Amino acid sequence: MPATYLESLQKDGFVVIPSVIPPSSTEFTTLKEAAATATKNTRTGTWPYFRTVPKQFPPWPTNVPPPASEGGIWGVQHLLHPDMPGREEFAKFYFDERILGVVEELLGLDSTAKDGEEKLVMELFNLLVAPETHGFALRWHRDDIPETVGPEEEEKLLASKSPGGRQSHAQYNLALCDDASLIVVPGSHRRVRTETERNADPYENDLPGQLVVELKAGDAVFYDSNILHRGVYKAKEEGGEESRLTLHGSVGIKEAGEGDADGSKKVRATAVLQHGVGAWVHRKDAAFGIGGRAEKMRANLVAMGTGEGVGYSLQG
């Protein structure tokens, strides 16, 4: 068995960490209530940033979500936005040392605060939810590598995005309800697709070696964003409680891609800024007021730019 989180991530492409937040804790209850409120606000049209069924990638529609009868939403965007109700609770979790400590290990950092310099970059923090009326599925994909590339280009891109087995960012899901939505192919983050995978239906229900990542409430999974993966979303019961409230975050490393000939720094900026975070993160009221580290991480994101004209990693 791998001895560390990094070893597990390098071997399998994901690592599950049980009970990051104990479900019996006041912290968990408060965070879940904030997530449920954010979901309600988004479904009723008072929060304008969301992901809509059946669309998988940005750009997303804005302002008014489609009604539940047309699919509704499967995600709430920008939990750290200064206008988001419950933002303080979301920020306390996002910048918590329990999370950032795992991020540091996965990114190979001994210390992010040496000589006062912050190595981590605030990136994205969103919420994944269950559609109201009918389920849907995402297609098999890698987050930063188009499915249209051939084997040679795919191999080159995989190597450039994870030099030495480490990515330029850490990505995670933390479940506030039991969650079995994420499906992965372990080990696929370090190899090109097999002929079976390359020729499979984009929504294939049974790829060889696939695994359903089962999370209990309070568990987190960190995963390589270029592992072959998809999401399968079951609709919540009509009139029932929310059946999926999963915090979906990413944290970057400041130096990633600087001076790279393959332009990997620009690639990461696209992956982050394509979601619109650059439009508000520079605002004066975007300061968190929970310590210097959060502000330094926010400043590192501001330095990436507004995202205007940056384009999209994947579309559809």
N, C-alpha and C positions, 0 to 999 in steps of 0.2 A: 504494500500500500504506500502511495506517496506520503512523504512526511510533512509536506507543507502545502499551503494553498497554491503556490506558484507551480509546484511539481504536478499537482492534480490538474491545474489549468493547462500546463504544457502537454501533459499526457493525453487527457480526454477532451480538452477544449471547454470544460466547464467544471465548476466546483460548487457543491451545495454546502452551505453553512447553516446548521440547525439553530433555531431559537435566537436569532440575532436580537430580536425584541421579544421578551417573554409575553405571550398573549394575556397573562394574568396581570400585567403591569398597568399602571395608570397611563404611562407613556403610550403603550399600544392602544388603549381605549381612546385616548385623545387623538392620536394620529388616524385611527380608523374613522372616527367621527368627522374629522376634517376631510378625509378622502370621500366619505359618503356625501358630505355637503357639497364638495367640489363637483361630484358627479351629478347631483340633483341640479345644481346651478347651471351646469353645462347643458343638460337635457332640456331644461326649461328656457334656455335662451339668454340667461343672464351672464354667462361666461362665453366669450367669443372664440376661444381657441380649442380645437378638438380634432379628432380623427374620425372619419365617417366610414360606415359600412357601404360598399365592400372595398373601398379604396385602400391600397396597401402602403403607398409611398407618397411623400409630398410632391407638389404643393397641395395643401389642404384647403377646403372651402373655409370661408370666414364669416363671422357674425352670427348667422342663424343656422343651427343644425337641422338636418332633415328629420321629419317625424319618425317615431318608432316604427310606424307601418311601412316606411321605406328603408328600414334598416337602422336608422339612428346612428349612434356613436359607438366606437370601441375604445376611445382614448380621450383623455383630458390633457391638454398641453400647458406648459409653462406654470408649474406649481410654485416657482420662485419669483414669479412676476409680482411687482409691488402692489398690484391691484387684486391679487388673489386672496380671498378670505381663507384664513388658516395658514397663510404664508409662513408665519413665525414657527409653527409646529413643523411644517415641511422643511424649513431651513435648518432647524435644530437637528433633524435627522440627517439631512444631506451632508452637513458639515461635521457630523459627529465623528469623533476619533475612532469609534468602533468600525465605521465604514472606511474612513480615510486610512486607517492602519492597514486594512486589507488591500486597499488600492495601492498603497506604497509598496507592499510586498509584491503584488502582481506586476507592478511597473519596475521593480528592481531598485527602489529608492531606499537608501539607508536613512536619510533625513531630508525632509523638504524645507527645513527652516534654517539650514546652515548659513551663517553670516547674514541672517535676516531675509534671505531670498526664498520666496515661495515657489516651489517647483510644480505644484499642482494647479490645474486650471479648472475652474467651474465650467461645466458644459451644460448638460441637459437634465431635467428632472420632470418627468411626466407620470401619468397614471393610466393604467390599462384596466378597462372595465368590460363587463359582459353586455352584449347587445340586449335590448329589451324584448324583442319579439321573435327573432330567429337567429340561429347560430350562423357562423361563416368561418372560413379558413383563409389563412395567408398562404401564398405559394412558397415552395422551397427557395431559399436564397442565402446569399452571403451579403452582409450589410454594405460592403464597400467594393464588391467585385461583381460586375455585370455577368449574368448567366450566358451572355452571347459570346464571351471570349473563348478562344481555343485553349487547348491544354498547355501550350508553351507560355502564352501570356498569363494564364491563370497561375501557373507555377511561379512566374516572375513576380506577379502581384502579391501572392501569398508570402513570399520571402521578403519582399520590400516592406510589407505592412507589419511584420512581426520579426524583425532582425534579432537573432539570438534567442528566439522563442518568446519575446516580449512585445506587446503592442504599445502603441502610443497613448492608449487610454484603457480604462477598466469600465466594464458595463455590467449592470446587475438588475435583477428583479427581486423585490422583497414583497412577499405575499402578506396581505392583511386578512385574506380569507384563504382557505385551502385552495390550492391552484395546481392544475395539471394541464395547463394550456400549451406550454413550451415543449416542442419535440425537436430533438437534435440527433445528429449522426456522430457519435463519439469518434474523435481522432480525425475528422474530416477537415479540421482547421489547418492541418499540416500537409495536405496532399491535394492534388487535383482530383476532380470528380472521376469516378469510374464510368465506364461506358453505360452501365445500367443507370447510374445517377444522371448522367448527361442526357440520356434518351427517355427518362421517365416523364410521366405527366407532371406538370408543375404542381399539381395538387395530390400527387400520389399518396395514398393512405398507408403504404407499407413499404418503405425503402429498406433494403437489407441493412441490418444493424441499428436501425433507429431506436431511440429511447425516449420515453415520456418522462420529463423532469417533474417529479411530484414534490410539491412544497406544502408543508403544513403552515398554518398561520404563524407568522413570525420568522419563518425561514427565508433565507436569501440564496439565490444562485448567481454567481459571477460567471460570465461566459465570454469566450473569444467571439467577437462580432463577425468573424468570417468562418465560423463553424457552419456547416450546412444545417439550417434550422427553419422551422415554420411555427405558426401559432394556430391553434384550433380553438375557436371561441364558442362556448355553449351559451345559449340565451338564458337569462335569468327567469325564474318563475314569475308569471304575471302577478303583480301586486306583492310579491315577496321581497325579502331583504336582498341587498346587493350580494351576488354570488362570486363576483371577482372584483377585487380592489388591490391591484398590484402596482407598487411603486417601481418605476422604470427609470434608472439613472445612469449617467456616465460621467466620469471624471478623467480629465486629460493630464498629460505631462507637458510642461512648458517647452522643453527643448525639442520635442518630437518634430522631426522633419526639417530642422533648420539646416539649410545648405544642401539638402539632398537633391541630387540631379533628377530624381524621378518626381520631384514636386510633391512629396508626401505631406509636407506641411500644408500646402494648399488643399490637398485631398481631405485632411482632417478638418480644416476650416470649413470646407464645403459641407462635410457630414454634420457639423454642429450648426453652422449658421443658416443652413437651408431651412431650418425649422422656425426661423424668425426671432431667435433669442437676441440677436444683435440689435434689434429695433428698440429694445427697452432696457437692456442691462446697464447702459451708460447713464440712465436717469438718476438725478440726485436722490430721489426717494427710493431708489433700488438698493441703497445701503441696508445691510441686515441688522446692524447693531448688536451682534452676538459675539464680537471678538475680532481681533485683527486678522486672523487667518482667513476668515470668510471674505473679508474685504480685499485681501491680497489675491485670493483666487478669482474673485470677481474682476479685479483689475487686469488679471491675465487674460480673461475672456474679452474684456473691453478692447484690449490691445489687438485682438484678432480682427477687429473691424465690425462694421454694421451688417455685413452680409449682402449688401446691395449688389446685384449682378453676379453673385457667387455661383449660381446654378444649383444643380441637384445631383446627389450621388446615384440614386436610382429613381425611376419614375414609374407610376402605374397604379 
